[in-house]
Amino acid sequence: PDYLSALSRAFEAPLYYIRGNHDIQYESSPPNRCIDIHAQVVPFAELTILGLEGSRWYNDRPLQYTEAQMRQTIRYLRPQLRRYRQLDLVVAHAPPRHIHDAEDPCHRGFQSYRALIDRYRPRYFLHGHIHRRFTDPSDRITQIGRTRIINCSGYYLFEFEKDHE
């Protein structure tokens, strides 16, 4: 939370975030001047952003979800998603299933994210959670249809160009 607060102050700009499976301290000490966008569709400038926190359930701690719970969260978002013409950016902690994920229970991605990508075709799907070293920046990226899925673990800087379809 302190790091996000510092970034928000340094850039004097809105800072949106989602929590990962180890971010339980955010409950008692949320970052200042930052906005938690879990399970929300947020318009920003000309973009539409969706936030999805947490990881797959693996040890009954906070910020872990079963596949059914995440599918229900996405179903709950359908009215918000219909309100906007295009979903530009999904920011999630965990990856979609079988894209950048692993087979151990902690690091499996969500199948419901694959369905979200197929249905709403976001331009970008950003995730973390899977910590790897990348020898080439392109190793972080997988393209599914029009959606570019990027593992942003550590950090990843890119320019978003609005698609005017």
Buried (B, 14 or more C-beta within 10 A) or exposed (E): BEEBBEBBEEEEEEBBBBBBBEBEEBEEEBBEBBBBBBBBBBEEEEBBBBBBBBBBBEEEEEBBBEBEBBBEBBEEBEEBBEEBEBBBBBBBBBBBBEBBBEEEEBBBBBBBBBBBBEEBBBBBBBBBBBEEEEEEEEEBBBEBEEBBBBBBBEEBEEEEEEEEE
